[in-house]
């Protein structure tokens, strides 16, 4: 996994009071670098000898790691409700039931 840099124009950042560290400003742009975070799944994937280069290997890894935890489920859709935003756009919200897990 690679860290990526986020470049944003200063005009787009006017609403922010302060930017999170580490960041830098040059001319009319701002560069924000991600803070390092630990992730046990990522660390485990990076330490594997064989890469997870197929969907089958990814699925097998997830099953080994997740064990019997619920992970694959569906929800019944009871209704669709239109919701108008202040800018006039209309989003459709779904009224759904509880998850029914397959495993």
NORGI-V824843 format. One line per field, one symbol per residue. phi: phi as a letter, one per 40 degrees, with the letter a starting at -180 (. if undefined). psi: psi as a letter, one per 20 degrees, with the letter a starting at -180 (. if undefined). burial: I if it has 9 or more other ideal C-beta (glycine too) atoms within 8 Angstrom, else O. Layout:
BEGIN
phi = ???
psi = ???
burial = ???
END
This chain:
BEGIN
phi = .bcbbbbbccdcbdcccaccccaabbfbbbbbccccbcacccccccccccccbbccccccccccccfcccababbcccabbcbccdcgcbbbcccbcccbccb
psi = pqqqqopqqhhijhipgqqqqprqpodjqpppqqqpqqohggggghiqgpqnjqhghgggghgghicjqphorrppohrpppoprhjiqpqoppoqaqqoqh.
burial = OOOOOOOIOIOOIOOOOOOOOOIOOOOOIIIIIOOOOOOOOOIIIOOIOOOIOOOOIIOOIIOOOOOOOOOOIOIOIOOOOOOOOOOOOOOOOOOOOOOIOOO
END
